[in-house]
């Protein structure tokens, strides 16, 4: 596999103490947003891990929740919007949470569900919806089963599939739930063939959702993969070539899904990627990563030109060119973010937020790179 390095010099804002104040933005219709143009404020807000980053239809990125202390002992309820290089803090979540899911709904709202209030806390059943017009959160119906480390994705009919997750000590669930944004209710969906957490869910072009991998027993990955469709049907498809959990996945313009990294046992980190073809319902090998990476939820994003950016779980950012079979290195972070950083694209900027290092200390990473420079 060809590998070529790309070296960029960027500024990463880092602070070692929080407590920064933000001034209210009193522009009409934006009372709930606060300008945080100062670098220290940005770094303070970026001091989080196990958060979510969700692309909105207007091109903004919503960053929500996560843990905000070294060691991830406590979750935060803060959230902010990214647009290009600008950042606006919005109203707090009703419930502090990490390891939750966030899915953009038709019309631009975002459903946040489940997670944990902090390390060692029981999983949450609560859910809430973010309105980007007002910058506020509204509570909605609760999950039928509290869960964290689960997966969620939008079905073709506008409802949301929630799948698997951690429900108790060394206990995972095979249940799925389907959220209806019209009624605000969660209803039971089909059961997965294997109870698992650390799985990934990705929308397919036919309106169904691909659910892959996961941890089926403590430190044991599964290679099972299924599709779940709006009519409630579940179909097993070809197995992953490598069993994995804590991996990432993203839909490609071709209609395929790229599955990235992960771990088979919570110790070894995988460099392999796989491509799922919805026509054959099979997986085939993709380009190799330059370094093993895991804990990649919301850390894999497709760029406008079709390349895929991967951040977290290792050094810097990697770019995967599927067609050329090439992986390149963007040496931008300057240190290991180890896991839980997120990556997205807004207004021509690749944005990396949060993460912690190998000692589980928050890195306060807030990085923007013009996509044209990559």
C-alpha positions as CSV (number, residue, x, y, z in Angstrom):
1,X,0.0,0.0,0.0
2,X,1.4,3.4,-0.9
3,X,1.9,5.9,1.9
4,X,3.1,9.4,1.5
5,X,3.6,12.1,4.2
6,X,2.1,15.6,4.1
7,X,3.4,18.1,6.6
8,X,1.5,21.2,7.7
9,X,2.3,23.8,10.3
10,X,-0.8,25.0,12.3
11,X,-1.6,26.6,15.6
12,X,-3.3,24.4,18.2
13,X,-4.9,26.3,21.1
14,X,-4.0,24.7,24.5
15,X,-4.8,25.9,28.0
16,X,-4.3,24.1,31.3
17,X,-7.1,25.7,33.3
18,X,-10.8,26.2,32.6
19,X,-13.0,28.9,34.0
20,X,-12.9,31.3,31.1
21,X,-15.9,33.6,30.8
22,X,-17.8,34.3,27.6
23,X,-19.7,37.5,26.8
24,X,-23.3,37.2,25.7
25,X,-24.2,37.8,22.1
26,X,-27.4,40.0,22.1
27,X,-28.1,40.0,18.4
28,X,-31.8,39.6,17.6
29,X,-32.8,36.0,17.4
30,X,-29.5,34.8,18.7
31,X,-29.9,35.5,22.4
32,X,-28.9,31.9,23.3
33,X,-25.5,32.1,21.5
34,X,-22.4,33.6,23.0
35,X,-19.4,34.7,20.9
36,X,-16.3,32.8,21.8
37,X,-13.8,34.2,19.3
38,X,-11.0,34.3,21.9
39,X,-8.5,31.4,21.6
40,X,-8.6,30.6,25.3
41,X,-12.3,30.3,25.3
42,X,-12.2,28.0,22.3
43,X,-9.6,25.8,24.0
44,X,-11.7,25.7,27.2
45,X,-14.8,24.5,25.3
46,X,-12.7,22.0,23.4
47,X,-11.5,20.5,26.6
48,X,-13.7,17.4,26.3
49,X,-13.7,13.8,25.2
50,X,-16.4,11.2,24.4
51,X,-18.4,14.0,22.9
52,X,-20.3,14.1,19.6
53,X,-19.9,16.2,16.5
54,X,-22.9,16.3,14.1
55,X,-23.0,17.9,10.7
56,X,-26.2,20.0,10.2
57,X,-27.9,20.6,6.8
58,X,-26.7,24.2,6.7
59,X,-23.1,23.1,7.0
60,X,-22.6,23.9,10.6
61,X,-21.2,21.4,13.1
62,X,-22.8,20.8,16.5
63,X,-20.4,19.7,19.3
64,X,-22.3,18.4,22.3
65,X,-21.6,16.9,25.7
66,X,-18.6,14.7,26.6
67,X,-16.5,14.4,29.6
68,X,-14.7,17.6,30.7
69,X,-12.3,16.4,33.4
70,X,-9.0,14.5,33.2
71,X,-9.8,10.8,33.6
72,X,-13.4,11.5,32.3
73,X,-14.9,11.2,35.7
74,X,-17.6,13.8,35.0
75,X,-19.7,14.6,32.0
76,X,-20.5,18.1,30.7
77,X,-23.7,19.6,29.4
78,X,-22.1,22.3,27.3
79,X,-22.5,22.6,23.5
80,X,-21.4,24.8,20.7
81,X,-21.8,25.4,17.0
82,X,-18.9,25.6,14.5
83,X,-19.2,27.4,11.1
84,X,-15.9,27.6,9.3
85,X,-13.5,29.1,11.8
86,X,-16.2,30.8,13.9
87,X,-17.6,29.2,17.1
88,X,-20.8,30.0,19.0
89,X,-21.7,28.6,22.3
90,X,-25.3,27.6,22.6
91,X,-27.6,26.6,25.5
92,X,-26.6,23.7,27.7
93,X,-28.0,20.2,27.3
94,X,-30.7,19.4,29.9
95,X,-28.5,16.4,31.0
96,X,-24.8,16.2,31.1
97,X,-23.7,13.2,29.2
98,X,-20.8,11.4,27.4
99,X,-20.6,8.4,25.1
100,X,-24.1,9.3,23.8
101,X,-25.2,9.5,20.2
102,X,-26.3,12.5,18.1
103,X,-28.1,12.3,14.8
104,X,-29.3,15.1,12.6
105,X,-33.0,14.9,11.8
106,X,-34.8,16.1,8.7
107,X,-35.2,19.9,8.9
108,X,-31.9,20.4,10.8
109,X,-32.7,19.5,14.4
110,X,-30.5,17.0,16.3
111,X,-31.5,14.1,18.5
112,X,-29.1,13.3,21.4
113,X,-29.8,10.1,23.2
114,X,-28.4,8.0,26.1
115,X,-24.8,8.0,27.3
116,X,-23.5,8.4,30.8
117,X,-23.4,11.2,33.3
118,X,-19.8,10.3,34.1
119,X,-17.4,7.3,34.7
120,X,-19.0,4.6,36.8
121,X,-22.5,6.1,36.4
122,X,-25.5,4.0,35.1
123,X,-26.5,4.5,31.5
124,X,-29.0,7.2,30.7
125,X,-32.4,6.7,29.1
126,X,-33.1,10.4,28.6
127,X,-33.1,12.1,25.1
128,X,-33.3,15.6,23.9
129,X,-33.5,17.5,20.7
130,X,-31.5,20.6,19.6
131,X,-33.1,23.4,17.5
132,X,-30.3,25.2,15.6
133,X,-32.7,28.2,14.9
134,X,-33.1,29.0,18.6
135,X,-29.9,27.4,19.9
136,X,-32.0,25.6,22.6
137,X,-32.6,22.0,23.7
138,X,-36.0,20.4,24.3
139,X,-36.5,17.1,26.2
140,X,-38.2,14.3,24.3
141,X,-39.4,10.8,24.9
142,X,-37.0,8.5,26.8
143,X,-35.3,5.4,25.5
144,X,-37.0,2.2,26.5
145,X,-33.6,1.0,27.9
146,X,-30.8,3.2,29.2
147,X,-27.7,2.7,27.2
148,X,-24.2,4.1,26.4
149,X,-21.6,3.2,23.8
150,X,-24.5,2.4,21.4
151,X,-24.9,3.4,17.8
152,X,-27.5,5.5,16.0
153,X,-28.3,6.6,12.4
154,X,-31.0,8.1,10.4
155,X,-33.4,5.8,8.5
156,X,-34.7,6.8,5.1
157,X,-38.2,7.7,6.5
158,X,-36.8,10.3,8.8
159,X,-36.8,8.2,12.0
160,X,-33.7,7.3,13.9
161,X,-32.4,3.8,14.6
162,X,-30.7,3.3,18.0
163,X,-28.8,0.0,18.3
164,X,-27.0,-2.0,21.0
165,X,-24.9,-0.5,23.8
166,X,-23.7,-1.0,27.4
167,X,-26.6,-1.5,29.8
168,X,-24.8,-2.7,33.0
169,X,-21.4,-4.1,34.2
170,X,-20.0,-6.3,31.4
171,X,-23.6,-6.4,30.0
172,X,-24.5,-5.4,26.5
173,X,-27.8,-5.4,24.7
174,X,-29.0,-6.7,21.4
175,X,-32.1,-4.5,21.4
176,X,-32.7,-1.7,19.0
177,X,-35.2,1.3,19.2
178,X,-36.6,3.5,16.6
179,X,-37.3,7.2,17.4
180,X,-40.1,9.0,15.7
181,X,-39.5,12.8,15.6
182,X,-43.2,13.5,14.9
183,X,-44.4,11.7,18.1
184,X,-41.2,12.1,20.1
185,X,-41.5,8.4,21.1
186,X,-39.1,5.5,21.0
187,X,-40.5,2.1,20.0
188,X,-38.9,-1.4,19.9
189,X,-37.0,-2.3,16.8
190,X,-35.7,-5.7,15.7
191,X,-33.0,-7.4,17.8
192,X,-29.4,-7.6,16.6
193,X,-28.0,-11.1,16.2
194,X,-25.4,-10.3,18.9
195,X,-25.6,-8.1,22.0
196,X,-22.8,-5.5,21.6
197,X,-21.5,-2.1,22.4
198,X,-18.8,-0.1,20.5
199,X,-20.6,-0.8,17.2
200,X,-21.1,1.6,14.3
201,X,-24.3,2.5,12.3
202,X,-24.3,4.2,8.9
203,X,-27.2,5.2,6.6
204,X,-27.3,3.6,3.2
205,X,-28.7,5.0,0.0
206,X,-31.7,2.7,0.0
207,X,-33.0,4.2,3.3
208,X,-31.7,1.3,5.5
209,X,-28.9,1.5,8.1
210,X,-25.8,-0.7,8.2
211,X,-24.8,-1.8,11.7
212,X,-21.4,-3.4,12.0
213,X,-19.1,-4.9,14.6
214,X,-19.1,-4.3,18.3
215,X,-17.9,-5.8,21.6
216,X,-19.9,-8.9,22.2
217,X,-18.1,-10.0,25.4
218,X,-15.6,-8.1,27.5
219,X,-12.6,-7.4,25.2
220,X,-14.0,-9.7,22.5
221,X,-15.1,-8.2,19.1
222,X,-17.7,-9.5,16.7
223,X,-17.5,-9.6,12.9
224,X,-21.3,-9.6,12.5
225,X,-23.0,-7.0,10.2
226,X,-26.7,-6.3,9.5
227,X,-29.0,-3.9,7.8
228,X,-32.1,-2.5,9.4
229,X,-34.8,-0.9,7.2
230,X,-37.6,1.5,7.8
231,X,-40.2,-1.4,7.6
232,X,-38.6,-2.9,10.7
233,X,-36.8,-5.7,8.9
234,X,-33.3,-6.8,9.8
235,X,-31.0,-8.7,7.4
236,X,-27.6,-10.2,8.1
237,X,-25.1,-9.4,5.4
238,X,-21.5,-10.6,4.8
239,X,-19.3,-10.6,7.9
240,X,-16.5,-8.1,8.4
241,X,-13.1,-9.4,7.3
242,X,-11.8,-8.5,10.8
243,X,-13.8,-8.5,14.0
244,X,-13.6,-5.0,15.5
245,X,-15.2,-2.6,18.0
246,X,-14.7,1.1,18.8
247,X,-14.2,1.6,15.1
248,X,-15.5,4.4,12.9
249,X,-17.6,4.3,9.7
250,X,-18.6,6.8,7.0
251,X,-20.8,6.7,3.9
252,X,-19.0,7.4,0.6
253,X,-20.4,9.2,-2.6
254,X,-20.2,5.8,-4.3
255,X,-22.9,4.4,-1.9
256,X,-20.3,2.2,-0.2
257,X,-19.5,2.5,3.5
258,X,-15.9,2.7,4.8
259,X,-15.2,1.0,8.1
260,X,-12.1,2.3,9.8
261,X,-9.8,0.9,12.5
262,X,-11.0,-0.2,15.9
263,X,-9.7,-3.0,18.1
264,X,-10.3,-6.8,18.4
265,X,-9.6,-7.0,22.1
266,X,-9.2,-3.4,23.6
267,X,-5.5,-3.8,23.4
268,X,-4.3,-4.2,19.8
269,X,-5.2,-1.2,17.5
270,X,-6.2,-2.1,14.0
271,X,-4.7,-0.3,10.9
272,X,-7.1,-2.1,8.5
273,X,-10.1,-0.6,6.8
274,X,-13.0,-2.3,5.0
275,X,-15.4,-1.3,2.3
276,X,-19.0,-2.4,2.3
277,X,-20.7,-2.7,-1.1
278,X,-24.5,-2.6,-0.7
279,X,-25.0,-4.3,-4.1
280,X,-23.1,-7.4,-3.1
281,X,-23.7,-7.0,0.7
282,X,-20.0,-8.0,1.2
283,X,-16.9,-6.3,2.7
284,X,-13.6,-6.1,0.9
285,X,-10.2,-4.6,2.2
286,X,-9.7,-0.9,2.0
287,X,-6.4,1.1,2.3
288,X,-4.4,0.6,5.4
289,X,-4.1,3.3,8.0
290,X,-0.6,4.5,8.8
291,X,-1.2,3.8,12.5
292,X,-3.6,1.7,14.5
293,X,-6.6,3.8,15.8
294,X,-9.7,3.1,17.9
295,X,-12.5,4.9,19.7
296,X,-13.4,6.5,16.4
297,X,-17.0,7.5,16.9
298,X,-17.5,10.8,15.0
299,X,-13.8,10.8,14.2
300,X,-14.2,9.8,10.6
301,X,-15.5,12.2,8.0
302,X,-15.8,12.2,4.2
303,X,-14.4,15.3,2.5
304,X,-16.1,17.1,-0.4
305,X,-13.5,15.6,-2.9
306,X,-14.3,12.0,-1.6
307,X,-11.3,11.5,0.5
308,X,-11.8,10.4,4.1
309,X,-10.3,12.2,7.1
310,X,-9.5,10.2,10.3
311,X,-8.6,11.8,13.6
312,X,-8.1,10.5,17.1
313,X,-6.7,7.3,18.5
314,X,-3.2,8.1,17.2
315,X,-1.0,10.9,15.9
316,X,-2.5,13.7,13.9
317,X,-4.9,13.3,11.1
318,X,-4.8,10.8,8.2
319,X,-6.4,11.2,4.8
320,X,-7.6,8.1,2.9
321,X,-7.9,8.2,-0.9
322,X,-10.1,5.2,-1.7
323,X,-9.6,5.3,-5.4
324,X,-5.8,5.6,-5.3
325,X,-5.4,3.3,-2.4
326,X,-3.2,5.8,-0.6
327,X,-3.2,7.0,3.0
328,X,-1.4,10.3,3.8
329,X,-0.4,11.9,7.0
330,X,-1.3,15.4,8.0
331,X,1.1,16.1,10.9
332,X,-1.0,18.8,12.4
333,X,-1.7,18.0,16.0
334,X,1.8,17.7,17.2
335,X,1.0,15.2,19.9
336,X,-1.1,12.1,20.5
337,X,-4.8,12.7,21.0
338,X,-5.1,9.0,21.7
339,X,-8.9,8.8,21.4
340,X,-12.2,10.6,21.4
341,X,-11.3,13.6,19.3
342,X,-13.9,14.3,16.6
343,X,-13.5,15.5,13.0
344,X,-15.9,17.3,10.6
345,X,-16.0,19.7,7.7
346,X,-17.7,23.1,7.7
347,X,-17.4,25.9,5.2
348,X,-14.3,24.5,3.6
349,X,-12.5,23.9,6.9
350,X,-11.5,20.5,8.4
351,X,-12.1,20.8,12.2
352,X,-10.7,18.6,14.9
353,X,-12.1,19.1,18.5
354,X,-11.2,17.6,21.8
355,X,-9.6,14.3,22.9
356,X,-7.2,13.1,25.6
357,X,-3.7,11.9,25.6
358,X,-2.2,8.5,26.7
359,X,-2.5,9.5,30.4
360,X,-6.2,10.4,29.9
361,X,-5.5,14.1,30.2
362,X,-7.7,16.4,28.1
363,X,-5.8,17.9,25.3
364,X,-8.0,21.0,24.7
365,X,-7.4,20.6,21.0
366,X,-9.2,22.9,18.6
367,X,-7.8,22.7,15.1
368,X,-9.0,24.1,11.8
369,X,-7.4,23.4,8.4
370,X,-8.5,24.6,5.0
371,X,-9.6,21.6,3.0
372,X,-7.9,23.0,0.0
373,X,-4.5,22.7,1.8
374,X,-4.9,19.0,2.4
